[in-house]
């Protein structure tokens, strides 16, 4: 399995901090934000990672991360997303890198307390389809929200005004190679983006999506409030056994 970290976007919800840099280069406690998703993949046994970035600070990732040796990576590749076409559009750029292997995709502003090793092992055994990780949150309307029928996810709704569960789809996804064919069939949403929720719903319709609950705390760091929370959580408890 290969890893993909999505670290594009303009980070407008973090202005003025992101007027001068990519949000994923901002500090979360004692490390740049981008370290955390990379370490999450490394802790899951993944040694080949593609970083998808964009904007005017793309070159700074190379200065910071180099070839990934600090994390024990075999390969750290880079690619560039032009504009803001959405998460699925960014993932589309990883097709050549994936080379028909399954991928674990992590959004660059996702920070977790523990690790995703168990979920990664479970997906390796699953072999086909997709797996998502869910977490109960106080504000599910900010995220993709699963509609549950017993233990089955029957649909995911993107940022619903009236969430039908208290769970959020975290920004950690496992996909087989078919994900790139699915992305090619997508049409832009009302936001003008290719939505990862539509990818997940395609797997649900095919009866090929599984899910687990993410252990430990989880937060994104895409707003001023959640960035502040991420700093507090990492300072208090640490995150993801970070030892690059």
N, C-alpha and C positions, 0 to 999 in steps of 0.2 A: 504494500500500500504506500502511496505517495501522499505528501501533504501540500496543501495550498492555503496560503494566508492572504486574505483580501484586505489590502490597506490603501485603497484609493479614496476617492471622494474629496470634497472640499472642506468638510468639517464646519459647516456654517453655524451649527448649533453651539460651537465652541468659540465663536468670535468674541473678543478680538484675539484670543490666544492663537488661533489658526490663520490669522492674516499673514503670518511670517513663516509658518512651517506646517507640515502635514500633522494632523492630530495624533497619528500613531507614533510620532517622535516625541510627543509630550511626556514628561515624567509621571510615572505612577510610583510614588514613594521613592525608592532608590534606583529605579531602572527605567529606561524608555519603555513606553507602553508596548511596543512591538516585540519586546523580549518575551512577554508572557504567552502569546499564542504560539510562538516558535517553540518555547519550552514545553508547552502542552503537547505538541506534536512529538517532540523528542522523547518525552516521558511515555508516549504511547508506542515507542519503538520505531518511529518513522525517521529515516535518515536522509531522505531526498525531499526537498521543499522548494516550491515555487512561490515567490512573493509577487503579488500583483499590486502595483501602485499607480499613482497618477499625479496630476497637478504639477506645481513648480518645484517641489522639493524631492523629486524622485531620486536624484543623485545622492541625496544625503543618506538614503538607506544603504547605498553601497559603501559610503564612508564609514557608517556605523557598524554594519554587519559583515562586510567583506565577503569572503567565500563560505561563511558559516562555520569555520573551524572552531571558533570559540564554543559553539554548541555541540561539537562532535559530529557535524553533518558530513555526509559524503558529497552532497551537492546542494548549493543554495543558488537557485536560478532567479532571474528577475524578468518581469515583463511589464508593459505600460498600457494602462487603460486610458484611452482618449475620452474626455468628457465624463459625464455621469450617467451611465446606461443601466445602473442597477447591479445588484449582487450577481444575478444569473449572467449578465453580460460580462462581468469581470471573470466569472468562472469559465466562461466560454473560451477565454484566452489560454486556458490550461490544457486544452485538448491534446496538443502535440506533446507537451510535457508528460501528461498522464500515460500516453502510449498504451492505451487499452487496459491499464491497471486501475483498480479501485482507488478512490481518493478520499482523504479526510480534509474537509474544508473548514477553516476557522476564520471568523471575522476578526480583523486586527484589533478591535477595541473590546474584545471579550476577555475577561479575566476570571479565572476560576481558582478555588481554594485547593482542590485536590488534583486528580488527574483523570484522564479518559482512557486509561489502559484497558479496563474491563470492557468498556463499550467498543474499543477498537478490536479487542480479541473476539468479542461476540460478533462483530460485523465480518471479521475474517472468516469465521465459521459459517456465517449466513451466506457469504459468497456472492449473492445477487441482490439487486434491489437497492434500498436506501434505509438509513437509520437516522433518526433525529433524537436529540436530547432535550428533555423538558425540565422546567423548573417552576415551582409555584412562586408567584410574585404578587406584590400588592397592586401593581399598575399594569395588568396584562394588555390594556388597550394600546400601549406603546409598541407592542410586538406582534408577531404572528401568534395566533391563539388556536390551539387544537380544540376541535369539537369531538367529544368523547362519547362513545356508545359502549358502556362497560369498560373493558380494557382495550378497546379498539379505537384508534383515531380514524374518524370517518371523513374529516375535512379540516383544513387549516384556513382560518380567516385572517387576513392581513390588517392589523391595527383596527379592529372593530370598535365602534363606539360603545357597543353593549356586548362585552365578551361573554361567551357561552361556557367558559371555564376560567379558573384562576391560574392556569398554566401559561407560560410563555415558551415558545420555541426558541431555544438558545441558538446563538450563532455558531453552532458546531454541527456539521453534517457529514454523513458518510454516504458515498454514492458508488455504484458500479459504473462501468464505462459507458453505459447507455445514457448517462446524464447529458452527454454532449449532443446526442441525437434529440433528446427532449428539448434542450435549450433552443435548438434550431427551429422547433415548431412554435415557439412562444411568440406572442404579440405584445407590444408595449402596453403597460397598464395605463390608467388615467394619469399617473405621475410621469408617464413617458419612459418608464423603466421596464426592463425584463425582471420579473419578480421571482425570487427564490421560492416563495410560497407556491407559485404556479408549478414549479418543478416538483416540489414535494407532493402537491395534489395529484400530479400526473402519476407518481409512484403509488399513491393511495388508490387511485382509480384502477391501477393494474394489480392491486393486492400485494404490493411488494415493499411496503414501508413498515418498519418496526420502530419501536421507541423505547428509551430507557429514561429514568429520572437521573439527572446529574447530581452526584454526591457533593456535599459541601456547599459553600456559598458561591454565588455567581453574580456578576454584574457586567453590564457593558460600561463603557466610559465615554459615551458619545455626547453627553450633555455636561454642563457645568456641575449639576447636582450629582450625576452618576460618576463623573471624574473625581469629585471630592469624596464620594462614598468609597470608590475604589482605593484611593490613597489611604483612607482610614482603615479599611479592611486589611489591606496588605501590611500596613504598619502594625496592626494589632495582632494578626494571626499568621502573616506570611501568605505566600500563594504558590501553589503548584511545585513545591519543592525545588525552587529555582537554584540550580547549581551549575550554570554554564561555565 
